[in-house]
Structures are given as C-alpha cells and as structure tokens.
C-alpha cells in the first residue's frame, strides 16, 4: 500500500510539473519569438520537412530535457516525506509539511544548479565563441541560440 501510494504521489507530482513546464515553455518560446531553427540538424530537418513546426520541436526538447531531472526530484522528495512520516508517526501534518519543504528547498537548489551547469556545459563552445568575439552581453543574450538556453534553464528551473 505504501509503495503504491508513494508511486502515485510521485507520478502526480511529475505530471503536474510537466504540465507547468509545457505551459511555461510555450509562453516563453512565443514571448522570445524562438524559431527552434538554430543549428545544422534543425536546419536540415526544416529544409527537408518544412511542415514540421520547429518551435514545437524546441518545446518538446525543453519538456524532455526537464523530465529526467523532474523524475529525480519527485521520486526523491516523495520518498523523503514517506520516510519522515515513518520515522516519527506522531508528527502532525504541519510539522511534516515544514520538514518536507526544508528538504525540498535544498533538493531543488541542488537540482537547479545541476540543470544550469548541464546546459552551460552543452553551450560551452558557443559561450567561448562569444567570449573570443568579445560580443556585448546584450548581443549574446539576444542571439537565438543563447536565448534558447536561457529559456530552457528558466522553464526547467521554474517547473521544478
């Protein structure tokens, strides 16, 4: 019974967060006017199959990219709350919530750092290029490649 309830809570948390990430991703991609057509692969896909919505493909990438981290957060957080409850069954709902929030904040902070570093690592050649070219920060932030990474990081972090 405990494992089934735990799994259900983790799945529900994941689904709600995925919905939020999907909505935020769609809003941010529209707001930033991102086309999703930023590299050789997306250019080839767009050239061969112009009917494919590249911004939709970008949104799918944002959602899938967040899913692995999100799964980790929901499963670990659910497990932590269950273990807290088992360790002290007399703990009231309020005390349990406060303890779970403290654990959750630390976990989210760690995971957001992981997400930012993973995206920065993936974009390292691009960041190096901008650094060598001595582009202004405004120019760098306004390029679609960098804007995509910013949107991925913001949407993923907020969704978590």
Secondary structure, DSSP 8 states (H G I E B T S, - for coil): -HHHHHHHHHHHHHHHHHHHHHHHHHHHHHHTT--S--SHHHHHHHHH-TTS-HHHHHHHHHHHHHHHHHHHHHHHHHHHHHHHHHHTTT--HHHHHHHHHHHHHHHHHHHHHHHHHHHHHHTHHHHHHHHHHT--HHHHHHSHHHHHHHHHHHHHHHH-
